[in-house]
Amino acid sequence: MYIDHEKRDFLRMPIDCSMVFTVQDDDRQHNAKVVNLSSKGILFTSRQRLEVGSMLNVVLTASHVDTPPMHATAEVMRVTSNRVLYEVACEIRQIEA
């Protein structure tokens, strides 16, 4: 029996939180919904079409009031569409303190 294991260094954790992002060098804010998160990446859905290679400033806001927002810089690595939403996979480049 063949079992295909994912070859990732860090596990992706499903997460249900909102996100706001801006494309660097553009002040317009866009809303998104986070699908999953790892220590190196983020997958989210948005109505905003993005280009691979775009650099984003992201702010993730957890549904728990006690958890502070996470601010990070991320690079778009993959974009797919289902005609309604774009699914965007990003590599986290820097998490801001």
N, C-alpha and C positions, 0 to 999 in steps of 0.2 A: 504494500500500500504506500502510495506517495503522498506526503503531506508537505504542502508549500507554506513555509513560514516566512513572515515578513522580515526583510533584512534591513531593519532600522536600528540605529543606535539608541533611540529614545522612544518609549511607548507614547502613543497618542491617546489622550484622554478625552472622551466625549465631554463636552461642556455646553451649558446652556446659558449664554450671556450675550449681552448686546455689545456692540463695538461702534466706534466712530473713527473714521480715518480721513486723512487728507493725502493727496498725492504731493510729494515734495515739489516745491516751487509753485503750488496752487493752494490758495486759502480756502477753497470750497470744501465744506464738510459733507461726508457721505455716511449713511447709516448702514450697518451690516449685522448679521447674526452669526456668531461663532459656532462652528460645527464641532471642531476638536482642536486640541492644543497639546504641544509637547514642548520640551525645553528648547528645541531648535526650530519649531515651525508652528504655523497656524493655518487652519482651513476655515473659510467663512463664505457666506453667501451674501450677495449684494445685487442691487439693480444697476449699479454702476459698472460699465464695461472698462476693464483695465488691460493694459499691455504688459506682456512678459518683460521683466527687467525694470518695471516701474518701482520706485522707492516710495514707501508709504510711512507716514507717521500714524500710529494706531493707539487708541485708548480703549482698553477692554474694561467693562464695568460689570462686575459680578452681581448676581441677584441678592447676595447676602450683604446687608448694610455694613457689617463689620469688616469686610474685605475691601481694602483700598483699590482704586483703579490701577491697572497696569499700563504704563506708557512704554512704547517700543518703536523701533524702526525696523521695517521688514521689506524684503524684496519679493516681488511677484515672480513665482517660478512656473505656474501653470494656471490657465484659465479655461474653464469649460462652461457651456451654456445649455440650459434646458428650455430656451425661448422665453422664459419668464425671469429667471434669476441667473446670475453668473456665480459659479463656484470657483473660488480663488484660493490657490495654495501658495503660501508665502514661507520664506525662510527668515527667521528672526535674526537680524544682524546685531541689534543692541537693545538691551532693556535698560530704561532710564531709572535711576534711583529716585 
